[in-house]
Amino acid sequence: MAGIRNGRPYRRLVAAQKRLGEPCWICGHNIPTNVDGRTHPLAFTLDHLVPLSRGGNLTDPANARSAHRRCNSSRGNRTTVRPKAAPQRASRRW
C-alpha cells in the first residue's frame, strides 16, 4: 500500500527533512529538537506545500516542508500562508 503515512518511504522523507535542520517555513523560527514530538506545539512536523486533500503528493520531497506542529495545524489545508497580522490602528486621529 503506497502512500500511507507510516510506510517506509514516508518515514524516510520525514527523517531526511528533519536532518536538514531547517526552520519552520511558516513562521521562520527554529524548531527545537529536544521536545516531545507527539504533543509539544513546537515539535517538528512534516508539512506539505500542496495539502494532501488538494492533490499533493505524500512522498514527494519537493512538496515537503519543515514546520512546527502548531503552525502546521493552524495552516490547515490552505494553499497559502496567512501573513502576520498588522497592528491594529485607531479609526480616527485623536
Rosetta blueprint (number, residue, H / E / L):
1 M L
2 A L
3 G L
4 I L
5 R L
6 N L
7 G L
8 R H
9 P H
10 Y H
11 R H
12 R H
13 L H
14 V H
15 A H
16 A H
17 Q H
18 K H
19 R H
20 L H
21 G L
22 E L
23 P L
24 C L
25 W L
26 I L
27 C L
28 G L
29 H L
30 N L
31 I L
32 P L
33 T L
34 N L
35 V L
36 D L
37 G L
38 R L
39 T L
40 H L
41 P L
42 L L
43 A L
44 F E
45 T E
46 L E
47 D E
48 H E
49 L L
50 V L
51 P L
52 L H
53 S H
54 R H
55 G L
56 G L
57 N L
58 L L
59 T L
60 D L
61 P H
62 A H
63 N H
64 A E
65 R E
66 S E
67 A E
68 H E
69 R H
70 R H
71 C H
72 N H
73 S H
74 S H
75 R H
76 G L
77 N L
78 R L
79 T L
80 T L
81 V L
82 R L
83 P L
84 K L
85 A L
86 A L
87 P L
88 Q L
89 R L
90 A L
91 S L
92 R L
93 R L
94 W L
